[in-house]
Amino acid sequence: MPRILITSALPYINGVKHLGNLAGSMLPADVHARFQRARGREVLYICATDEHGTPAELAAAAAGQDVAAYCAEQHLAQAAIGRAFGLSWDWFGRSSSPQNARLTQHFADVLEDRGLIEERTDQLIFSIDDNRFLPDRYIEGTCPICGFGKARGDQCDHCGSLLDPIDLKDPYSVISGSRNLEARATRHLYLLQSRLQPDIRAWLETKAEFPALARSIALKHLDEGLIDRGITRDLAWGVPVTRGGQPRTGFEHKVFYVWFDAPIEYIAATEEWAATSGGDWRSWWREDEGASDVRYLQFMGKDNVAFHTVSFPATILGSGEPWKTVDVLKAFNWLNWYGGKFSTSQGRGVFMDAALEILPADCWRWFLTANSPEHADSAFTWDLLTAAVNRDLADVLGNFVNRVLKFCEARFGGVIPDGGAPGALEQALFAEVSARLADLTAQFEAIETRKSAQALRALWVLGNEYLQEAAPWSAIKSDPERAAVIVRTAINLVGLYARVSAPVIPFAAEAMAGAVGEAWPPSWPSADGAAELSRLAAGSPVVAPPVMFRKIEAADVETWTARFGGADEA
Ligand SMILES: [Zn+2]
């Protein structure tokens, strides 16, 4: 049985993430981690904040804070909000950790030892008033091709031309607006990805389990030809550039590029986890030290695929060391906000902190799983959210649980009733549950996010159908033994729902498990419906929980639309 290593793309440090970030990496990773743990597998789910780079420096400056203090504070905020969403990270690390600095410097050393790094001189734009080199995205000016006045240093959004900031006419600093700029020569380290192209292509060929989206993105980059990539920057905030453990001459005021050190943090965060837990991080990452039984799954949005199928493999394969590489790369499309994009700067959409102010985590987890932007972009609308909460959670699941347990309290004193034997209706239910459980397990195992939600909902629907047909409220008058069988079976369904729903809606699942005396943390059921619906024995107490899912009212949607927008943008 393989051990399962799961990483989700590292959220960037500058502020609370929006629901699209949650839906496209952290949530599906968490759902899968919870599923595999319930199956009894050894799971390590790692995530971290991605803390280096210019945006962090600028966000800290805007907040009037030192960048290290800013990152420390933002990390704690993101960790707290993630936990409030039920993200069950085994470790939530920081790319600014000493472990990541050491590992990043190690990779640079071995890559250079193998002739895959060289120093080159670049002409970059220096802003005299800002007293810093400007990254491409922080320079704007007039497009030399079409004359558009706000072309960015790397690309013109008007005509789509890829640009070099040197070519912009009348350029200015986005940071200060200053036009007091000049080109200056600066030395940088380049990773010779062009030489690694055949190795990366051969490696990709071995990855039979990559889904089509990930494979096609990787092949597109390989077919276009990899270019050598600058892996250092003229910045103060980042991993210092060293050679053999000493500051590298001429690089004292430079750091490694954030995209070089960030994916290395997957490994370094595991080292951070080990430092606290006493675990053996190398056994998860080094194939020569036990990682050959590890199955490694990465979760990310589609914009991150190239970095994970080309750039990070270039670092890993180029090192020539036996590091574990990804087996399953699960990429997601975009969750859109009414057909447009979520935007922090324009305040469009719902962010993770505000989301929890208006609805419990499980409502969001269910909505974002059932409407996952998995095989295509999907759109957030208040109508879809309302349908997911009111119909699926409140009407189908919550209503069933409440009816069954209230009935048991009213008619059987809140004790699972004894007596009677399963009849034809129960046999049919057992067969149906067996088939649905087999399907649900297969969908979770395949990380088919939307199909998992559909299979889960199909199991919930069986409960109401069974109750409607079996009608214990009639049976109790004429045949109490028959009513006992029905209630006992239905309570076992509640216990089963707690177990199978736990990956997606862990908070409600724990409440359901507690209500009927099902064990927690949950174990995953077999596909034997008869056995799984006979676990909870007669004689043990049950307690109806308070209403599990409050319905969304029209007035709620009105309030939220006023606060977050939505309806008028449809
Ligand atoms: Zn243009």
Residues whose N, C-alpha, C, O or C-beta is under 5 A from the ligand:
A	BS01	ZN	C143 I145 C146 G147 F148 C156 H158 C159
